[in-house]
Amino acid sequence: MTVELLTHTVLAMTMVSWRRQGPGPGPAVVCVHGAGVSSRELLPFVEAMGELREAWSVDLPGFGHSDKPAEPLTLPALADAVAGWVAETGLERPCLLGGSFGCQVVVEVAVRHPGRVGALVLVGPTVDPHARSPMRLVGQWLRNSVRESPRMAPLNIADYRDAGLRRVLATFGISMRDRVEDKLPHVSVPALVVRGGKDRMVSQAWAEQVTRLLPRGRLAVADGLPHMVPYRDPRGLARLVAAFLEEALT
């Protein structure tokens, strides 16, 4: 694997990230993982994206190999940590790519710290306002999970073990309570919404609503794929993101 591991100190916490240097010009792509998990599921995409332009994935505080604060961080605190990490790395207005709950984190970054962000990619954005209950979310997760790669199971187990049950449940609670739809109209940068065509956690109607609420949003559907597009088709997503950035930022 050609991805290198790096550490930075942000708000008195160590945050671990992975980087692959890319040949292409323009902003780097920084991946932010979903609830309860880590960069493990995003490394195939970092590898693929790094063939085209500089690509990173960062473990949020409390997850993966990053420091574990005593209390789970709030959504604003997670966003502040990502913005602080961007400043520490010296990246100039990167494209933040969120996966699932990571979409809520990067939207929060774009609203709270607009000067740190050049563009957004929201892959499988959560949470649909019509599914804001534990039972509905569990049902969606079960329907979607049968379509995901079985190779993700050991990665998820390792992620949940690293984070601990209390932090995992707290983060899912944060995800459900967050009214991301109220923030989307305040995102000023170009944004690409990506939905897997067979995603059972993000409906087509919700993906279209997210796109409409974004002032500079556009939608792409990855036919035949479930929720975890970056893991199932990393190269296809990398091409999609590269084309979006070339068009949106030139």
QUICOR-V957224 format. One record per pair of residues at least 6 apart in sequence whose C-alpha atoms are under 6 Angstrom apart, sorted by the first residue. I is the first residue (numbers start at 1). J is the second residue. Records with the same first field share a line. If there is no record, write none. Layout:
I->J, J
This chain:
3->19, 20
4->18, 19
5->17, 18
6->16, 17
7->15, 16
8->14, 15
10->84, 85
13->67
14->66, 67
15->66
16->59, 65, 66
17->57, 58
18->56, 57
19->55, 56
20->50, 54, 55
21->50, 54
22->50, 51, 52, 53, 54
23->52, 53
24->52, 53
27->94
28->54, 55, 94
29->55, 94, 95, 96
30->55, 56, 57, 96, 97
31->56, 57, 97, 98
32->98, 102
33->39, 99, 102
34->99, 100, 101, 102
35->101, 171
36->160, 168
37->159
38->59, 63, 64
39->57, 59
45->230, 234
46->55
48->235
49->55, 238
59->66
61->67, 68
62->68, 163
63->163
64->162
72->167
79->105, 108, 109
93->116, 117, 118
94->117, 118
95->118, 119, 120
96->120
97->120, 121, 122
98->122
99->123
100->124, 125, 126
101->126
103->122, 125
111->187
119->189, 190, 191
120->191
121->191, 192, 193
122->193
123->194
124->195, 227
132->176
140->200, 201
144->200
184->213, 214
185->213, 214, 215
190->216
191->217
192->217, 218, 219
193->219
194->220, 221
195->221
196->221, 222, 225, 226, 227
197->221, 222, 223, 224, 225
198->224, 225, 226
199->226, 227
211->217, 218
